[in-house]
Amino acid sequence: MTHDGMSSLQIAKQRRKVVSERTVRRWQHMYRSTDTIDLKTPAGRPRIIRTKSLIRKVKNRFIYKGRQSARKLVNSRGISKGTTGRIIHEDLHLHAYRVIVESNLNDEHKQRRVSFTYW
């Protein structure tokens, strides 16, 4: 359409505002410079962190190190907490949990708790 002599505004109007005039201008610039509209790299943030090799490394870490906290895994690999959680839960089908230490109550403690509720 750029060879037809149409302006970017005319092209945007012809496309019935599906794409903005700015997008049309960007496409025209890309077409003039590279003769194609294809992107060399996808737009936006790169999504390369959750690769098969990283998943394999995390899995091997759990196999050889045994129980491992997600926090230590985050610090050792340099990846975010969310990515680590997704790898553990979605890819490895494991469930992260926090060890809860329950208080060891004897009979005296139980009696004090009961008496505290009836003060």
Number of C-alpha atoms within 10 A of each C-alpha: 10 15 5 6 8 10 15 20 15 14 18 18 14 11 13 10 11 9 13 16 18 12 12 19 17 14 17 19 15 15 14 12 10 10 10 12 14 11 8 6 7 9 7 6 6 8 8 8 12 14 11 11 10 16 17 14 13 17 16 12 14 15 11 9 9 9 9 13 13 16 11 10 17 16 11 9 12 10 14 13 14 10 13 21 16 14 20 19 13 11 14 13 10 12 9 12 8 7 7 6 6 6 6 6 9 8 8 8 11 11 11 10 11 10 10 9 7 6 5
